[in-house]
Every structure is written in structure tokens, then in C-alpha cells.
């Protein structure tokens, strides 16, 4: 069965896309095409047997199960290159990092609450001056690995339809809101009251926190030192595993030819397990596995046979 023809108005021609990207309701991956069942039955308009997006709330009007009048489509985003002064770029990136979002979220939040005419009327930071340039190393192409001097910029991924100056102005408003130079008014136009500044921390509490941080750092260094000493004290894991009693005695730290009793073996195992277990931060899986093997060997052979 061949795919049904598509109206030209519904085609999604994406640069570098594969032919099935033009049918967003039934675009198959290797895993999705292998599904043999569908809550709506076989898809009559597709060459593969299932309609894998049958349960998706977003369907293309090309799918015969989408229903009459269903014209929802996924949003296509565009990557905007925003040339700007380096100070503006650094401030925008710092604000996004402080808010734990990306730069596009800053611009998008301003566009949601500030009318477009207000954004267009806001001063545009403009492009960087002639002497303001950044140096990057090319990662692909014939000149890969070479430095390239270019204008400072921001990469902002948003919906299509915006201009570069408009996005830059929205980011400028976000920075002005963060510094308090601009206040957003809602309702009757009255400015919002600024929240009171946070209380200053107690100096004694700050000093105690710094002391605890110092102690934690000291303990972390001690742990790293102990972790580096474990291979020297315990030795490397046996290449062939624990196969004999002598191997078991070596792994558990007993003298060669000794016959420790059951209580000594249990006590030594517990002490070594607290160090060699992977969760202790000092051991690893291989050493703990050989310790278990050594314990099993010594248990099976038991204590020294009595001489009659």
C-alpha cells in the first residue's frame, strides 16, 4: 500500500528531513514501526501497519482517525542568532544561570507579560561595536581546530516569526527587570510594590556554616587519602579469582598455612567488608566479590583437622 497523497498546504518540508517527516501523525521510527497493535486498528493511509501516534493529543489532519476539523500541528521552533555586545551577552547568560533557565525562557517570559508595542519601544542594545569580538575554535569543516574571531552572540531557540531586534529588546527588558530599572504594572497601571529585602544572615550562623564546610572538605580529603591506600594495603584482585585455600587466606589477610577458626573468619570478613564494599566509597565490586569467594572457601574447608 502506498502513502496517500498530501495536500501541498499541509506539507512540512524540513531541511535535512527524511520523507516520512512530511507526515507528522505517523512518522515511524524503527521501534515504532515494529509495533503490531494499535488501539484504533491498522492505519489505512500508511504503508506500515500501525498508527503509532494514535494516543497522541496532537495529530495531523492527514490521519483519517483524527476526525473532521482536527487541524492541530506541533510547533516548529527556530534557532535565532542574536548578535549583541559582550557585556549584554554575559549579563543575559548570568541571569539565565541564576534563574536556572535558558536565555530563550527569559525572552519568552517577557513576551508573555509585556505587549509587543512596549517591547518594540524599549531601547535596543544593538549589535556589538567594531572592537568587541570573541574568539571561538571551529569544530567542523575544513578549518576545524582553527580560531575564528566573530561578533559576540546569543543562540535563542524560540517559535518562528520574531525578528532579531525584537528578541534582543525582550532580553534587555528581562535584564532591566532583574536590576529593578523597570517595573511591570498590571490591572489599573499602578506599579507593583517591591518585596522587602531579605533579612541579613546572622554573622554567627554564617561563621558556623563556613566552619562546617571546612570540616567537610577536610573529611573529603581524608577519605580520598584512605581510598588511595586501600590498594596498597589489600593488594590487587587475583586474576583467576579465589580457587584454593591459600588464595582465600591471602585475600582475607591471614598468614599462609594458618587455620583461623570460624569466629576469626567472620570477624575478619566484617572488618574488610566495611572497607571493600562499593558503597563505602573506598572499595570496589571486584575486591568485594573476591572477599565473598574467600569467605565461602574457608567456610567449606572448616577448621584445622584434629590429629588423633
N, C-alpha and C positions, 0 to 999 in steps of 0.2 A: 504494500500500500504506500503510495507516495503522499507527502505532506500536502495539505490543502493550500491553494494559493493565498497570498496575503495581500490585503489592500495596501496600496502604497502609502496611505496616510498612517498606517499602523506599524510600519517597519521601523525597527530600531537598528540602524546601521552604526555600529561602534567600531572605532578604529582598532584594528588588530583582533577583532572578534571572530569567532567561528560561526559557520552558517546557522547553527541552532540558537545562537544568541538572539536571532531575529524573532524567536517565538518565546517570549518570557514566561508564558504559562506552563510550558512543557519542556524547558531546557534540560537536557539529560546529562548527568554525569555517569561515569562507569558504574558507580554503586547504585544510582537511582534508576538507571535503565535495567538493572538486573532484578528489580522488584517485580514479583509475579502477581501481586494482588493490589487492588485499588478499591476504596470504598464506593467508588462510582462506576466500577467496571472498566473494561478496556476503552481506551480513548479512540474514537473512530476517526479523528482528524490528525493522528500522529502515526509515524511508521513504527514506533515502539509500543509495546502492549500496555503500558501503564501511564496514567496521568499523575505524575509524581507530586504535582502541586495541588492535588485535589483538596487537601485540607488547608491550604494557604488562604488567608483572608484577602490576598492581593492576587487577582487573576487578570489575564489579558482578555479582551473581548474576542480573541480568536478561539478560545477554548469553548466548544459547544456546550459545556456544562456550566459556563459562567453565568448564563441567564441573560435574558434580554435587558439591555440597558446597563449592563455591568461594564464600566469603562475604566476601572481603576488600573493604574500602572505604577511601577516602582519609580522612585525619584532618582534621577541621574545627577550625580554631583560632578563638579568641575574643580580642577586644581588651579587656583589663581596665584600668579607670581606677583607679589606686591613689592616693587622697589621702594625703598624708604631710607632715611638716614640711619646710620648705625646706632645712634642713641635711641631712636624711636624703636628700632628692632629689638635692642636689648631690653628696653623697658617693657615692651609687649610680651616678650618671652618670659621675663621675670614675673610679670603679673600672672600669666597663664600658669607658670610653675607654682606660684603662691596659692592660686585658686585650685590647683590640681586639675586643670582642664587644658585644652589646646587653644591655640590662637583663634581658630575658627569659632570656638564656643564663645569667646569674648565678643567677636563681631556679631555673631548670631544673637546673643542676648541683648545687645544694644538695638539691633534691628527689630526685635520683638516688642520693645517698650518705647522706643523713640520713633516718631513719624519720619518718613523718608524726607520730607522737606526740611525738617530740622537737622537731619544728618547732612544733607547737601549744603545747608547754610553754615555748617561748622567749618572752621578753618582747616584746610587740607595741609598736613605736614609736608606734602610734596615729595619729589624724588631727592636722592642724596646729592649734595653739591659735588662739583668735579673732583675734588681731592679726597672725597670719602669713598673708599673702596675696601673690599675684603678679598682675601686670597684663599682660594679653595684648591684642592687637589682633585683633578679629574679621575673618575673611577672607571670609565669605559671609553671605547673608541680608540682611534689611532694615537691620541695624545694621552692615554691613560697613565696616571702617575705624575703628570706634569702640573705645576701650579698655574692657576688661572686667576687673574685679577678682574673682579667684576663688581657691579653695584651691590650694596647690601640689600637683602630682600627677605621677605617672609613668604612661606608657602602656606596658603589657606585653602582648604578643601571645603567648598560650600555648593549650594544649589546653583544652577546656571541662571544667568540673567542679570548679574551685578557687574558694575564697572570697577576697575581697579581703584580709582579715586574714591568711590563710594565706600568700598571695603576699608580703605585706609582711613577715611574720615570716621567710620564706625569704631575702628580701633582707637583712634585719637579720643573719641568720646569716652570709651572704656577706661583709658588711662586718666582722663580728666576726672571721671567719677571716682576712681581709686584714690586720687590725690586730694579730692574734695574741692577741686576748682569748679566743678559743675555739679548741680543738684537736680535730680529728676523730680518734677512735680506731677501729681495726679489729681483727678477729681476737679476741684474748683481752681486749680492752679496754685494753691498755697504750697510753699516749699515744705518738704518733709523735715521733721525735726531730726537732727543728728543724734544718734545714741550717745549716751555718756561714755567718756573714755574708760577703758578697763582699769580696774584698780591696780596700783603698783604692787608687785610681789613683795612679800616680806623679805628683807635682806637676810635674816637668819635662815629662812627656808631656802633661799637661793644658795647660800653657802653650804647648807646641808646637802642639797641636790648635787652641787659640784663635788663635794666630798664623796658622795656615793658613786658618782661617775668615775672618780679617780680610783676608788676601790675596785669597781667593776673592771676597769682597764687593767689594774694590777693582777686581778684574778684571771683575766683572759690571757695575759702574758704567761702566768704560771701554768695555766692549762696547756698552752701551746708548747711550753718547755717540757712538760711531762709527756705530751704526745710525741715529741721528738725523741724522748728517752726510752719509750716502750720498745721499739725495735732493737735497741741496744741491749736491753735487759732480758727480753723474752726470746729474741732471736727471730730469724725469718721462718715462715712456714715451711714444713718439709715438702719437697717437690712431689714425692709419691704418696703423701698422706701418712697416717699412723697405721703401720702394719704389724709391728712387733711390740713386745713389752718394753724393749729398750727405747723405741720411739715414743711410747707413752710416757715413760719416765722422763725423757728429755723435754717433752712438751710441758709437762706439769712441774718441772724444776726439781725432780728428785735425783739423787745420786745414782749413777749407773750401777745396776746389780742390787739395788736396795729393794726391800719388801715392805712398803708402808701399809699399815692396816687400813680398814675401811674408814675409820674416823679421820685419819690423816688425809686420805684421798679426798673425802668430802670437804674438809676444811680448806685444803689447797685449791680445790675446784672453785669454791665460793669466793675466795680471795682473788683468784685470777679472773673469774667471770666478771667481777665488778670493774676490772680494768680492761679486759679484752672484748667485752660486749660492744657492738657497734653503737648502741645508744649512749654509752658512757662518754663519747667524744674522744676517747683515747685509743680504742681498739678498732677492729675491722671484722668483716664477715669471715675471712679465711682463717684468722687466728682463733676466732671463737668456734668455728667448725672443727678445727683440729683439737681444740680443748675438749669438745664433746666426744670426739673419737677416742682420745686418750682416756677419758673417764670410762667409756664403755669397755675398752680393752682391760683396764685394771680391775674393773668390776667382774668381768668374766673370768679372769685368772685367779682372783681372790688373793688370800694371804699366803705367806710362805708355807709350803707343806712341812708338816712336823716330821722330824726324824725319829724313828722308833728304834 
